[in-house]
C-alpha cells in the first residue's frame, strides 16, 4: 500500500492482545505472521490484504517482533483470492469460538468479519465512480459482484474532480493511481483568497498530504474510463 504508519498508530492499531496472541500462536509457525497481519489489517482498514505488500512495512516489523518470528515469514503466506475466501470463513468461525471464552467480548470488527464470511455475491446498484471502485475492491478481495446502472451513458461531460491525498491513496489501492496522475494534474500548492481577491494563505499541499499521496485534478470522464478499464471482465449492465 505504501502507507506510512506513525509510531503512535503502530501501538494503537497493530498491537496484539493476549487473546490475539493465543489465537495466532495456535497456528503453524510459518503462517502466524500472515494471519496476524490479516487480523490487524482488517481491524485497521475494514478488509483483508490482497498481497504481502499491502501491509505497511513498519507494521510487519512490529508484528514480527511481538510474535518472535522473522519478517520473511510473511512472504510464504497465501494471499490469493481463493485463500482469502477460505480465510474469511475459517477465521470468522475461529474468532466466534474465541469470543465465547470468558473475557473476550466480540468487537464490531469481528462481528463484521463474521457477517462478510457469509457473503457469496454482491449486487451494486449504480455505475458511477463509487460503484466502479466498489466493484474493483470487491473483486480484489475475492467477492464476485454484478453492477446495474439505469443510465445508458455514465459520462459527465465537462466535470472536473479535485482529489485530496486520501482519495489518491484509495486509487492506489485500486491499482489506478499512476494512470490517474498521468491523465490529471498534480496540485502542489493551494492558495486561499477572500471575496475581494486578497490572498489569505498559501498551503504546501505536497508536504501536507505526503503520507497519503499527491493531490490531483482530473476530469470525471478520464477517471471513469480508468476505473471502467480496471473493472473489465466484471458484469456491468447499462439501461
C-alpha positions, 0 to 999 in steps of 0.5 A: 500500500505504501502507507506510512504508519506513525509510531503512535498508530503502530501501538494503537492499531497493530498491537496484539492482545493476549487473546490475539496472541493465543489465537495466532500462536495456535497456528503453524509457525510459518503462517502466524505472521500472515494471519496476524497481519490479516487480523490487524489489517482488517481491524485497521482498514475494514478488509483483508490484504490482497498481497504481502505488500499491502501491509505497511512495512513498519507494521510487519516489523512490529508484528514480527517482533511481538510474535518472535518470528522473522519478517520473511515469514510473511512472504510464504503466506497465501494471499490469493483470492481463493485463500482469502475466501477460505480465510474469511470463513475459517477465521470468522468461525475461529474468532466466534469460538474465541469470543465465547471464552470468558473475557473476550467480548466480540468487537464490531470488527469481528462481528463484521468479519463474521457477517462478510464470511457469509457473503457469496455475491454482491449486487451494486446498484449504480455505475458511477465512480463509487460503484466502479471502485466498489466493484474493483475492491470487491473483486480484489478481495475475492467477492464476485459482484454484478453492477446495474446502472439505469443510465445508458451513458455514465459520462459527465461531460465537462466535470472536473474532480479535485482529489485530496491525498486520501482519495489518491491513496484509495486509487492506489489501492485500486491499482489506478493511481499512476494512470490517474496522475498521468491523465490529471494534474498534480496540485502542489500548492493551494492558495486561499483568497477572500471575496475581494481577491486578497490572498489569505494563505498559501498551503504546501499541499505536497508536504501536507498530504505526503503520507497519503499521496499527491493531490490531483485534478482530473476530469470525471470522464478520464477517471471513469474510463480508468476505473471502467478499464480496471473493472473489465471482465466484471458484469456491468449492465447499462439501461 
